[in-house]
């Protein structure tokens, strides 16, 4: 009995170290996976990186995993040092730590980056404007301002020297005032807001009485009955088509600017339509572009009938389309100025039916041509180049 008791005590004593070791292992595992420990290990990977590539990878891992970590300021500063030509790395630091330990140094380095771009890339207005907007009283401000004035004077001379018989005196007056404003205020952006109004009605939405009158033989081509052969407007005029139309004016204006100036010298940016003058940024000139697309109708005896267009191939009618009418109006303004330019026009899509290859693409193609014509006519008023091929 004594022997058995001794063996039991011995066994109990031998298990104790094992339990202690297991407990330590579990504790170590818990500590290892604690957030504070993971943050420390991730930061240590940065400080012990043996190559720039390894440090970059470790910095990115830390920023993604611990955007509010204990060492985030130091990590963002290291990110600046790793990417001396990347403006966003400076901005990340300054946005999060505007009064940080390294803020003055990062600001100085960012200013030098903007200035290096001006010296390296030459007289690109984007770089000049970026510097002056960020550092209007900077160490290189006087020199950059002289560069800016010389660029604007040269571009204004080039514009005034352009020959275009379609120039409008009002449009030219506005455009010169626009360029003068941009020069004075160190601004090279023009915002375009688009406000569409679209009222489309399919043939099937008209009353049976109206359709029966139209479908009476002899009212339209005897070679093709109307019933069953009218293409739906709504099915062939999607939100994607509307977005494409919205881009025609801004994209074309940007191309026109790039033709007469250097690319990007003046930047056309899109904004939301608010109805309030320059609500988003009161210092940026604006163009508000309104257009209305309606179904065409003929009023006969006090009743409204859809106006049908005939789509033919080799002079043989293939389909009918409910006609559409398009009207445009654009208003260009300059902040704190009475100088404006307004231009209106009407589209005639039915004239472009012969250019339609696929009838299912008909409305899209005809409206795009109308928008392109209007845009080119408007650019010509300013003395800018035509950019679209119909």
LINHU-V124072 format. One record per pair of residues at least 24 apart in sequence whose C-alpha atoms are under 10 Angstrom apart, sorted by the first residue. I is the first residue (numbers start at 1). GAP is how many residues later the second one is. D is the distance in Angstrom with one decimal. If there is no record, write none. Layout:
i:I gap:GAP d:D
i:I gap:GAP d:D
This chain:
i:35 gap:31 d:9.5
i:35 gap:34 d:9.8
i:36 gap:33 d:8.8
i:36 gap:34 d:8.8
i:38 gap:24 d:9.9
i:38 gap:27 d:9.5
i:38 gap:28 d:9.6
i:39 gap:26 d:8.3
i:39 gap:27 d:7.0
i:39 gap:30 d:7.0
i:39 gap:31 d:7.8
i:39 gap:32 d:8.5
i:39 gap:33 d:10.0
i:40 gap:29 d:9.3
i:40 gap:30 d:8.6
i:40 gap:31 d:8.6
i:42 gap:24 d:9.0
i:42 gap:29 d:10.0
i:43 gap:26 d:9.4
i:43 gap:27 d:9.3
i:43 gap:28 d:7.2
i:43 gap:29 d:9.0
i:43 gap:31 d:9.6
i:43 gap:32 d:7.9
i:46 gap:29 d:8.3
i:46 gap:32 d:9.1
i:47 gap:28 d:9.7
i:47 gap:31 d:9.9
i:52 gap:30 d:7.7
i:53 gap:29 d:9.5
i:55 gap:24 d:9.2
i:55 gap:27 d:8.5
i:56 gap:26 d:7.1
i:56 gap:27 d:9.2
i:68 gap:28 d:9.8
i:72 gap:24 d:9.4
i:72 gap:25 d:9.9
i:73 gap:24 d:7.1
i:73 gap:27 d:7.6
i:73 gap:28 d:8.4
i:73 gap:29 d:8.7
i:74 gap:26 d:9.6
i:74 gap:27 d:8.9
i:74 gap:28 d:8.7
i:76 gap:26 d:10.0
i:77 gap:24 d:9.5
i:77 gap:25 d:7.2
i:77 gap:26 d:9.0
i:77 gap:28 d:9.8
i:77 gap:29 d:7.9
i:80 gap:26 d:7.7
i:80 gap:29 d:9.1
i:80 gap:30 d:9.4
i:81 gap:25 d:9.2
i:81 gap:28 d:9.6
i:84 gap:25 d:8.1
i:84 gap:26 d:8.4
i:84 gap:28 d:10.0
i:84 gap:29 d:7.6
i:85 gap:24 d:9.8
i:85 gap:25 d:8.8
i:85 gap:27 d:10.0
i:85 gap:28 d:6.6
i:85 gap:29 d:9.2
i:85 gap:31 d:9.4
i:85 gap:32 d:9.2
i:86 gap:24 d:9.2
i:86 gap:27 d:8.6
i:87 gap:24 d:10.0
i:87 gap:26 d:7.8
i:87 gap:27 d:8.6
i:107 gap:27 d:9.8
i:107 gap:28 d:9.6
i:108 gap:27 d:10.0
i:108 gap:30 d:9.2
i:108 gap:31 d:9.3
i:110 gap:24 d:9.4
i:110 gap:25 d:9.8
i:111 gap:24 d:7.1
i:111 gap:27 d:7.6
i:111 gap:28 d:8.4
i:111 gap:29 d:8.7
i:112 gap:26 d:9.8
i:112 gap:27 d:9.1
i:112 gap:28 d:8.8
i:114 gap:26 d:10.0
i:115 gap:24 d:9.7
i:115 gap:25 d:7.4
i:115 gap:26 d:9.4
i:115 gap:28 d:10.0
i:115 gap:29 d:8.2
i:118 gap:26 d:8.3
i:118 gap:29 d:9.3
i:119 gap:25 d:9.8
i:122 gap:25 d:9.8
i:123 gap:24 d:7.3
i:123 gap:25 d:8.0
i:123 gap:27 d:9.3
i:123 gap:28 d:7.1
i:123 gap:142 d:9.8
i:124 gap:24 d:9.2
i:124 gap:27 d:8.6
i:124 gap:138 d:8.3
i:124 gap:139 d:9.1
i:124 gap:140 d:8.2
i:124 gap:141 d:7.0
i:125 gap:26 d:7.7
i:125 gap:27 d:8.9
i:125 gap:61 d:9.4
i:125 gap:62 d:9.5
i:125 gap:63 d:7.7
i:125 gap:137 d:9.0
i:125 gap:138 d:9.7
i:125 gap:139 d:7.7
i:125 gap:140 d:5.4
i:125 gap:141 d:8.1
i:126 gap:61 d:9.6
i:126 gap:62 d:7.8
i:126 gap:63 d:9.8
i:126 gap:137 d:10.0
i:126 gap:138 d:7.0
i:126 gap:139 d:6.6
i:126 gap:140 d:8.4
i:126 gap:141 d:8.8
i:127 gap:138 d:9.9
i:128 gap:58 d:8.8
i:129 gap:56 d:9.8
i:129 gap:57 d:6.1
i:129 gap:58 d:6.9
i:129 gap:59 d:7.5
i:129 gap:136 d:9.9
i:130 gap:56 d:9.3
i:130 gap:57 d:9.6
i:132 gap:54 d:7.4
i:132 gap:55 d:9.7
i:133 gap:52 d:9.8
i:133 gap:53 d:7.7
i:133 gap:54 d:8.7
i:136 gap:50 d:10.0
i:145 gap:41 d:9.0
i:148 gap:35 d:7.8
i:148 gap:36 d:9.9
i:148 gap:38 d:8.0
i:149 gap:34 d:7.1
i:149 gap:35 d:8.7
i:149 gap:37 d:9.3
i:150 gap:33 d:10.0
i:151 gap:32 d:9.1
i:151 gap:114 d:9.7
i:152 gap:27 d:8.0
i:152 gap:28 d:8.5
i:152 gap:30 d:8.7
i:152 gap:31 d:6.1
i:152 gap:32 d:9.5
i:152 gap:34 d:9.7
i:152 gap:113 d:9.7
i:153 gap:26 d:9.8
i:153 gap:27 d:9.4
i:153 gap:30 d:8.6
i:154 gap:107 d:9.9
i:155 gap:24 d:9.0
i:155 gap:105 d:8.6
i:155 gap:106 d:6.7
i:155 gap:107 d:9.0
i:155 gap:110 d:9.3
i:156 gap:24 d:8.4
i:156 gap:27 d:9.6
i:156 gap:105 d:9.5
i:158 gap:102 d:7.8
i:158 gap:103 d:8.1
i:159 gap:101 d:7.1
i:159 gap:102 d:8.2
i:159 gap:223 d:9.8
i:159 gap:224 d:8.2
i:159 gap:225 d:8.8
i:160 gap:223 d:9.1
i:162 gap:98 d:8.5
i:162 gap:221 d:7.1
i:162 gap:222 d:8.5
i:162 gap:223 d:10.0
i:163 gap:220 d:7.3
i:163 gap:221 d:9.4
i:164 gap:216 d:7.4
i:164 gap:217 d:8.6
i:164 gap:218 d:8.8
i:164 gap:219 d:5.5
i:164 gap:220 d:7.9
i:164 gap:221 d:8.7
i:165 gap:215 d:8.5
i:165 gap:216 d:9.0
i:165 gap:218 d:8.1
i:166 gap:211 d:8.5
i:166 gap:212 d:9.6
i:166 gap:213 d:9.4
i:166 gap:214 d:5.7
i:166 gap:215 d:5.8
i:166 gap:216 d:8.3
i:166 gap:217 d:6.9
i:166 gap:218 d:9.5
i:167 gap:210 d:9.9
i:167 gap:211 d:9.4
i:167 gap:212 d:8.8
i:167 gap:213 d:6.0
i:167 gap:214 d:4.3
i:167 gap:215 d:5.7
i:167 gap:216 d:5.0
i:167 gap:217 d:8.5
i:168 gap:210 d:9.5
i:168 gap:212 d:8.1
i:168 gap:213 d:4.8
i:168 gap:214 d:6.5
i:168 gap:215 d:7.9
i:169 gap:212 d:8.1
i:169 gap:213 d:8.5
i:169 gap:214 d:10.0
i:170 gap:169 d:9.0
i:170 gap:170 d:8.3
i:170 gap:171 d:6.6
i:170 gap:172 d:8.9
i:170 gap:211 d:8.5
i:170 gap:212 d:8.7
i:171 gap:161 d:9.4
i:171 gap:168 d:9.8
i:171 gap:169 d:8.4
i:171 gap:170 d:5.9
i:171 gap:171 d:8.3
i:171 gap:172 d:9.0
i:171 gap:207 d:8.9
i:171 gap:208 d:9.3
i:171 gap:209 d:9.3
i:171 gap:210 d:5.8
i:171 gap:211 d:5.2
i:171 gap:212 d:8.5
i:172 gap:169 d:9.1
i:172 gap:209 d:7.3
i:172 gap:210 d:5.3
i:172 gap:211 d:7.3
i:173 gap:166 d:7.9
i:173 gap:167 d:8.8
i:173 gap:168 d:8.6
i:173 gap:209 d:8.8
i:174 gap:158 d:8.1
i:174 gap:159 d:8.3
i:174 gap:160 d:8.6
i:174 gap:164 d:9.7
i:174 gap:165 d:5.9
i:174 gap:166 d:5.9
i:174 gap:167 d:6.0
i:174 gap:168 d:9.8
i:174 gap:208 d:8.5
i:175 gap:157 d:9.3
i:175 gap:159 d:9.8
i:175 gap:164 d:9.4
i:175 gap:165 d:9.1
i:175 gap:166 d:8.6
i:175 gap:206 d:9.8
i:175 gap:207 d:6.7
i:175 gap:208 d:9.3
i:176 gap:206 d:9.4
i:177 gap:157 d:8.2
i:177 gap:160 d:9.0
i:177 gap:162 d:7.3
i:177 gap:163 d:9.2
i:178 gap:107 d:7.6
i:178 gap:154 d:9.4
i:178 gap:155 d:8.4
i:178 gap:156 d:6.6
i:178 gap:157 d:9.5
i:178 gap:159 d:9.7
i:178 gap:161 d:8.7
i:178 gap:162 d:9.3
i:179 gap:87 d:9.4
i:181 gap:102 d:9.8
i:181 gap:103 d:9.7
i:181 gap:104 d:8.7
i:181 gap:153 d:7.7
i:181 gap:154 d:8.7
i:181 gap:155 d:10.0
i:181 gap:156 d:9.3
i:182 gap:84 d:9.2
i:182 gap:101 d:9.6
i:182 gap:102 d:8.7
i:182 gap:103 d:8.5
i:182 gap:152 d:9.5
i:185 gap:98 d:8.2
i:185 gap:99 d:9.5
i:187 gap:79 d:8.7
i:187 gap:80 d:9.6
i:187 gap:96 d:8.0
i:187 gap:97 d:7.2
i:187 gap:98 d:8.9
i:188 gap:76 d:8.8
i:188 gap:77 d:6.9
i:188 gap:78 d:4.9
i:188 gap:79 d:6.1
i:188 gap:80 d:8.7
i:188 gap:96 d:8.3
i:188 gap:97 d:9.1
i:189 gap:75 d:9.5
i:189 gap:76 d:8.9
i:189 gap:77 d:5.8
i:189 gap:78 d:4.7
i:189 gap:79 d:5.8
i:189 gap:80 d:6.8
i:189 gap:94 d:9.5
i:189 gap:95 d:6.4
i:189 gap:96 d:7.2
i:189 gap:97 d:8.8
i:190 gap:60 d:9.6
i:190 gap:63 d:9.9
i:190 gap:64 d:9.6
i:190 gap:76 d:7.4
i:190 gap:77 d:6.3
i:190 gap:78 d:5.0
i:190 gap:79 d:6.1
i:190 gap:80 d:8.4
i:190 gap:81 d:9.7
i:190 gap:93 d:10.0
i:190 gap:94 d:6.2
i:190 gap:95 d:5.2
i:190 gap:96 d:5.6
i:190 gap:97 d:7.4
i:190 gap:142 d:9.4
i:190 gap:143 d:9.7
i:190 gap:144 d:9.4
i:191 gap:59 d:8.8
i:191 gap:76 d:8.5
i:191 gap:77 d:5.9
i:191 gap:78 d:4.8
i:191 gap:79 d:5.5
i:191 gap:80 d:6.1
i:191 gap:81 d:9.3
i:191 gap:87 d:8.6
i:191 gap:89 d:9.6
i:191 gap:90 d:9.2
i:191 gap:93 d:6.8
i:191 gap:94 d:6.3
i:191 gap:95 d:4.7
i:191 gap:96 d:6.2
i:191 gap:97 d:8.4
i:191 gap:141 d:9.6
i:192 gap:54 d:9.7
i:192 gap:55 d:9.8
i:192 gap:57 d:8.5
i:192 gap:58 d:6.7
i:192 gap:61 d:9.8
i:192 gap:76 d:7.1
i:192 gap:77 d:6.2
i:192 gap:78 d:4.9
i:192 gap:79 d:5.9
i:192 gap:80 d:8.2
i:192 gap:81 d:8.6
i:192 gap:93 d:8.9
i:192 gap:94 d:5.8
i:192 gap:95 d:4.7
i:192 gap:96 d:5.9
i:192 gap:97 d:7.1
i:192 gap:138 d:9.5
i:192 gap:139 d:9.7
i:192 gap:140 d:8.9
i:193 gap:53 d:9.0
i:193 gap:57 d:9.1
i:193 gap:76 d:8.8
i:193 gap:77 d:6.0
i:193 gap:78 d:5.0
i:193 gap:79 d:5.4
i:193 gap:80 d:5.0
i:193 gap:81 d:8.2
i:193 gap:82 d:9.3
i:193 gap:85 d:9.8
i:193 gap:93 d:7.6
i:193 gap:94 d:6.3
i:193 gap:95 d:4.9
i:193 gap:96 d:6.0
i:193 gap:97 d:8.5
i:193 gap:137 d:9.6
i:194 gap:49 d:9.9
i:194 gap:51 d:9.7
i:194 gap:52 d:6.4
i:194 gap:53 d:9.1
i:194 gap:55 d:9.2
i:194 gap:56 d:9.4
i:194 gap:76 d:8.2
i:194 gap:77 d:7.8
i:194 gap:78 d:7.1
i:194 gap:79 d:5.9
i:194 gap:80 d:9.6
i:194 gap:93 d:8.5
i:194 gap:94 d:6.1
i:194 gap:95 d:4.8
i:194 gap:96 d:6.0
i:194 gap:97 d:8.0
i:194 gap:136 d:9.1
i:195 gap:51 d:8.7
i:195 gap:77 d:8.5
i:195 gap:78 d:6.1
i:195 gap:79 d:8.9
i:195 gap:80 d:9.1
i:195 gap:93 d:7.6
i:195 gap:94 d:6.1
i:195 gap:95 d:4.8
i:195 gap:96 d:6.6
i:195 gap:97 d:8.7
i:195 gap:134 d:9.9
i:195 gap:135 d:10.0
i:196 gap:46 d:8.4
i:196 gap:49 d:9.6
i:196 gap:50 d:8.3
i:196 gap:77 d:9.6
i:196 gap:93 d:8.2
i:196 gap:94 d:5.8
i:196 gap:95 d:5.1
i:196 gap:96 d:6.0
i:196 gap:97 d:8.0
i:196 gap:132 d:9.5
i:197 gap:93 d:7.8
i:197 gap:94 d:6.2
i:197 gap:95 d:4.7
i:197 gap:96 d:6.4
i:197 gap:97 d:8.4
i:197 gap:129 d:9.9
i:197 gap:130 d:9.9
i:198 gap:44 d:9.4
i:198 gap:93 d:8.3
i:198 gap:94 d:5.7
i:198 gap:95 d:4.8
i:198 gap:96 d:6.1
i:198 gap:97 d:8.8
i:198 gap:128 d:9.3
i:199 gap:93 d:7.9
i:199 gap:94 d:6.2
i:199 gap:95 d:4.9
i:199 gap:96 d:6.6
i:199 gap:125 d:9.5
i:200 gap:32 d:9.9
i:200 gap:33 d:7.0
i:200 gap:34 d:7.0
i:200 gap:37 d:9.3
i:200 gap:93 d:7.4
i:200 gap:94 d:5.6
i:200 gap:95 d:5.0
i:200 gap:96 d:8.8
i:200 gap:122 d:9.2
i:200 gap:123 d:9.7
i:200 gap:124 d:8.0
i:200 gap:125 d:10.0
i:201 gap:31 d:8.8
i:201 gap:32 d:7.3
i:201 gap:33 d:7.6
i:201 gap:93 d:8.2
i:201 gap:94 d:6.0
i:201 gap:95 d:9.1
i:201 gap:96 d:9.8
i:201 gap:105 d:8.6
i:201 gap:121 d:8.3
i:201 gap:122 d:9.9
i:201 gap:123 d:9.6
i:202 gap:28 d:8.9
i:202 gap:29 d:8.4
i:202 gap:30 d:5.8
i:202 gap:31 d:5.8
i:202 gap:32 d:6.7
i:202 gap:33 d:9.1
i:202 gap:93 d:8.3
i:202 gap:104 d:8.7
i:202 gap:119 d:9.3
i:202 gap:120 d:7.1
i:203 gap:24 d:9.8
i:203 gap:27 d:7.0
i:203 gap:28 d:8.2
i:203 gap:29 d:7.1
i:203 gap:30 d:8.4
i:203 gap:92 d:9.8
i:203 gap:102 d:9.4
i:203 gap:103 d:7.0
i:203 gap:104 d:9.6
i:203 gap:105 d:9.1
i:203 gap:117 d:9.9
i:203 gap:118 d:8.7
i:203 gap:119 d:6.7
i:204 gap:24 d:9.8
i:204 gap:26 d:8.8
i:204 gap:27 d:10.0
i:204 gap:28 d:8.3
i:206 gap:98 d:9.0
i:206 gap:99 d:8.0
i:206 gap:100 d:8.0
i:207 gap:98 d:9.6
i:210 gap:93 d:8.3
i:210 gap:94 d:8.1
i:210 gap:95 d:6.5
i:210 gap:96 d:8.7
i:211 gap:94 d:8.3
i:211 gap:95 d:8.9
i:213 gap:92 d:9.1
i:214 gap:91 d:8.0
i:214 gap:92 d:8.6
i:214 gap:93 d:9.6
i:214 gap:94 d:9.4
i:220 gap:88 d:8.8
i:220 gap:89 d:9.8
i:220 gap:90 d:9.0
i:220 gap:100 d:9.7
i:221 gap:89 d:8.5
i:221 gap:95 d:9.8
i:221 gap:96 d:7.7
i:221 gap:99 d:10.0
i:222 gap:95 d:9.6
i:223 gap:93 d:7.9
i:223 gap:94 d:7.0
i:223 gap:95 d:9.2
i:224 gap:86 d:9.6
i:224 gap:92 d:8.7
i:224 gap:93 d:6.3
i:224 gap:94 d:7.2
i:224 gap:95 d:7.8
i:224 gap:96 d:9.0
i:225 gap:92 d:9.6
i:225 gap:93 d:9.9
i:225 gap:94 d:9.2
i:225 gap:95 d:9.4
i:226 gap:82 d:9.3
i:226 gap:84 d:9.9
i:226 gap:93 d:8.2
i:226 gap:94 d:7.1
i:226 gap:95 d:10.0
i:227 gap:93 d:9.6
i:228 gap:91 d:9.1
i:228 gap:92 d:9.4
i:229 gap:88 d:10.0
i:229 gap:89 d:7.8
i:229 gap:90 d:5.3
i:229 gap:91 d:6.0
i:229 gap:92 d:8.6
i:230 gap:78 d:8.4
i:230 gap:79 d:9.3
i:230 gap:80 d:9.3
i:230 gap:81 d:9.9
i:230 gap:88 d:9.6
i:230 gap:89 d:6.0
i:230 gap:90 d:4.6
i:230 gap:91 d:5.6
i:230 gap:92 d:7.3
i:231 gap:80 d:9.9
i:231 gap:88 d:6.8
i:231 gap:89 d:6.1
i:231 gap:90 d:5.3
i:231 gap:91 d:7.4
i:231 gap:128 d:8.2
i:231 gap:129 d:7.8
i:231 gap:131 d:9.3
i:231 gap:132 d:9.7
i:232 gap:88 d:9.4
i:232 gap:89 d:7.4
i:232 gap:90 d:7.8
i:232 gap:128 d:9.0
i:232 gap:131 d:9.6
i:233 gap:62 d:8.8
i:233 gap:88 d:7.5
i:233 gap:89 d:7.0
i:233 gap:90 d:9.0
i:233 gap:91 d:9.0
i:233 gap:127 d:9.5
i:233 gap:129 d:9.4
i:233 gap:130 d:7.2
i:233 gap:131 d:9.8
i:234 gap:129 d:9.6
i:235 gap:125 d:8.9
i:236 gap:123 d:9.3
i:236 gap:124 d:6.3
i:236 gap:125 d:6.8
i:236 gap:126 d:7.8
i:236 gap:127 d:6.6
i:236 gap:128 d:7.3
i:237 gap:123 d:9.5
i:237 gap:124 d:8.7
i:237 gap:125 d:9.2
i:237 gap:126 d:6.6
i:237 gap:127 d:6.4
i:237 gap:130 d:9.8
i:238 gap:126 d:8.8
i:240 gap:124 d:9.8
i:241 gap:122 d:9.2
i:241 gap:123 d:6.3
i:241 gap:124 d:9.4
i:241 gap:126 d:9.1
i:241 gap:127 d:8.8
i:242 gap:122 d:8.8
i:242 gap:125 d:9.6
i:242 gap:126 d:9.6
i:244 gap:120 d:9.1
i:244 gap:124 d:8.0
i:245 gap:46 d:9.9
i:245 gap:119 d:8.8
i:245 gap:122 d:7.7
i:245 gap:123 d:6.2
i:245 gap:124 d:9.6
i:245 gap:125 d:9.7
i:245 gap:126 d:6.9
i:245 gap:127 d:8.9
i:246 gap:24 d:9.5
i:246 gap:43 d:8.9
i:246 gap:44 d:9.8
i:246 gap:45 d:9.5
i:246 gap:122 d:9.8
i:246 gap:125 d:9.0
i:247 gap:124 d:9.8
i:248 gap:120 d:7.8
i:248 gap:121 d:9.8
i:248 gap:123 d:6.8
i:248 gap:124 d:6.6
i:248 gap:126 d:9.8
i:248 gap:127 d:7.5
i:248 gap:140 d:9.3
i:249 gap:40 d:8.4
i:249 gap:81 d:9.9
i:249 gap:122 d:7.5
i:249 gap:123 d:7.5
i:249 gap:125 d:8.6
i:249 gap:126 d:5.7
i:249 gap:127 d:8.9
i:249 gap:129 d:9.5
i:249 gap:130 d:9.6
i:250 gap:37 d:9.6
i:250 gap:39 d:9.7
i:250 gap:125 d:9.0
i:251 gap:124 d:9.8
i:251 gap:136 d:9.5
i:252 gap:120 d:8.1
i:252 gap:123 d:7.0
i:252 gap:124 d:7.9
i:252 gap:127 d:8.6
i:252 gap:133 d:9.6
i:252 gap:134 d:8.4
i:252 gap:135 d:6.2
i:252 gap:136 d:7.5
i:253 gap:122 d:7.8
i:253 gap:123 d:8.7
i:253 gap:125 d:9.3
i:253 gap:126 d:7.1
i:253 gap:131 d:8.7
i:253 gap:132 d:9.3
i:253 gap:133 d:9.5
i:253 gap:134 d:8.5
i:254 gap:133 d:9.7
i:255 gap:129 d:9.5
i:255 gap:130 d:8.5
i:255 gap:131 d:9.0
i:255 gap:132 d:6.8
i:255 gap:133 d:9.7
i:256 gap:120 d:9.1
i:256 gap:123 d:7.3
i:256 gap:124 d:9.5
i:256 gap:126 d:9.9
i:256 gap:127 d:9.5
i:256 gap:128 d:5.7
i:256 gap:129 d:5.4
i:256 gap:130 d:7.0
i:256 gap:131 d:6.6
i:257 gap:122 d:9.4
i:257 gap:127 d:7.2
i:257 gap:128 d:8.3
i:258 gap:126 d:9.7
i:258 gap:127 d:9.6
i:259 gap:125 d:7.9
i:259 gap:126 d:6.9
i:259 gap:127 d:9.5
i:259 gap:128 d:9.0
i:260 gap:123 d:9.3
i:260 gap:124 d:6.9
i:260 gap:125 d:7.5
i:277 gap:56 d:8.5
i:277 gap:57 d:9.6
i:277 gap:58 d:8.4
i:278 gap:55 d:9.0
i:278 gap:56 d:9.1
i:278 gap:57 d:7.6
i:281 gap:54 d:9.6
i:282 gap:52 d:9.4
i:282 gap:53 d:6.5
i:282 gap:54 d:8.9
i:283 gap:51 d:8.4
i:283 gap:52 d:6.0
i:283 gap:53 d:8.8
i:284 gap:49 d:9.4
i:284 gap:50 d:7.5
i:284 gap:51 d:6.8
i:285 gap:47 d:7.7
i:285 gap:48 d:5.9
i:285 gap:49 d:4.7
i:285 gap:50 d:6.0
i:285 gap:51 d:9.7
i:285 gap:52 d:9.9
i:286 gap:45 d:8.1
i:286 gap:46 d:5.8
i:286 gap:47 d:5.4
i:286 gap:48 d:6.6
i:286 gap:49 d:8.2
i:287 gap:43 d:6.6
i:287 gap:44 d:5.4
i:287 gap:45 d:4.3
i:287 gap:46 d:6.3
i:287 gap:47 d:9.0
i:287 gap:53 d:9.7
i:287 gap:54 d:9.2
i:287 gap:55 d:9.3
i:288 gap:41 d:8.2
i:288 gap:42 d:5.5
i:288 gap:43 d:5.2
i:288 gap:44 d:6.6
i:288 gap:45 d:8.4
i:288 gap:54 d:9.5
i:289 gap:39 d:7.5
i:289 gap:40 d:5.9
i:289 gap:41 d:4.3
i:289 gap:42 d:6.6
i:289 gap:43 d:8.7
i:289 gap:53 d:9.8
i:289 gap:54 d:9.6
i:289 gap:55 d:9.7
i:290 gap:37 d:8.4
i:290 gap:38 d:5.9
i:290 gap:39 d:5.2
i:290 gap:40 d:6.1
i:290 gap:41 d:8.6
i:290 gap:54 d:9.4
i:291 gap:35 d:7.0
i:291 gap:36 d:5.6
i:291 gap:37 d:4.4
i:291 gap:38 d:6.2
i:291 gap:39 d:8.4
i:291 gap:53 d:9.4
i:291 gap:54 d:9.5
i:291 gap:55 d:9.4
i:291 gap:80 d:9.5
i:292 gap:33 d:8.0
i:292 gap:34 d:5.6
i:292 gap:35 d:5.3
i:292 gap:36 d:6.7
i:292 gap:37 d:9.0
i:292 gap:54 d:9.5
i:293 gap:31 d:6.7
i:293 gap:32 d:5.7
i:293 gap:33 d:4.6
i:293 gap:34 d:6.8
i:293 gap:35 d:9.1
i:293 gap:54 d:9.4
i:293 gap:74 d:9.1
i:294 gap:29 d:8.5
i:294 gap:30 d:5.5
i:294 gap:31 d:5.3
i:294 gap:32 d:6.7
i:294 gap:33 d:8.9
i:295 gap:27 d:6.8
i:295 gap:28 d:5.9
i:295 gap:29 d:4.4
i:295 gap:30 d:6.3
i:295 gap:31 d:9.1
i:296 gap:26 d:7.0
i:296 gap:27 d:4.9
i:296 gap:28 d:4.9
i:296 gap:29 d:5.9
i:296 gap:30 d:9.5
i:297 gap:25 d:8.6
i:297 gap:26 d:7.7
i:297 gap:27 d:8.6
i:297 gap:28 d:9.4
i:308 gap:42 d:9.8
i:309 gap:41 d:7.0
i:309 gap:44 d:8.5
i:310 gap:40 d:9.0
i:310 gap:43 d:8.4
i:311 gap:39 d:9.5
i:311 gap:42 d:6.6
i:311 gap:43 d:7.8
i:311 gap:45 d:8.7
i:311 gap:48 d:7.8
i:311 gap:51 d:9.2
i:312 gap:41 d:8.5
i:312 gap:42 d:7.9
i:312 gap:44 d:9.9
i:312 gap:47 d:9.7
i:313 gap:41 d:8.3
i:313 gap:43 d:9.9
i:313 gap:44 d:9.2
i:314 gap:40 d:9.9
i:318 gap:41 d:9.0
i:319 gap:40 d:8.0
i:320 gap:39 d:9.6
i:321 gap:29 d:9.6
i:321 gap:32 d:9.8
i:321 gap:38 d:9.1
i:321 gap:41 d:8.7
i:321 gap:42 d:8.6
i:322 gap:41 d:9.7
i:323 gap:25 d:9.9
i:323 gap:26 d:8.3
i:323 gap:27 d:7.3
i:323 gap:40 d:9.3
i:324 gap:24 d:8.5
i:324 gap:25 d:7.2
i:324 gap:26 d:8.0
i:324 gap:39 d:8.6
i:324 gap:42 d:9.7
i:324 gap:43 d:9.0
i:325 gap:24 d:7.3
i:325 gap:25 d:8.9
i:325 gap:42 d:9.3
i:326 gap:41 d:8.0
i:326 gap:44 d:8.0
i:326 gap:45 d:8.8
i:327 gap:43 d:9.6
i:327 gap:44 d:9.6
i:327 gap:47 d:9.6
i:328 gap:42 d:9.9
i:328 gap:43 d:8.5
i:328 gap:46 d:7.8
i:328 gap:47 d:9.8
i:329 gap:45 d:9.7
i:330 gap:48 d:9.2
i:341 gap:41 d:9.9
i:342 gap:36 d:9.7
i:343 gap:31 d:9.6
i:343 gap:34 d:9.7
i:343 gap:35 d:7.2
i:343 gap:38 d:9.2
i:344 gap:30 d:8.6
i:344 gap:34 d:8.8
i:345 gap:25 d:9.9
i:345 gap:26 d:9.8
i:345 gap:28 d:9.8
i:345 gap:29 d:6.7
i:345 gap:30 d:9.8
i:345 gap:32 d:9.2
i:345 gap:33 d:9.2
i:346 gap:24 d:8.3
i:346 gap:25 d:9.4
i:346 gap:27 d:9.9
i:346 gap:28 d:7.9
i:347 gap:24 d:7.4
i:347 gap:25 d:9.8
i:347 gap:26 d:8.2
i:347 gap:27 d:7.5
i:348 gap:25 d:9.9
i:352 gap:38 d:9.3
i:355 gap:35 d:8.7
i:365 gap:25 d:9.6
i:366 gap:24 d:9.8
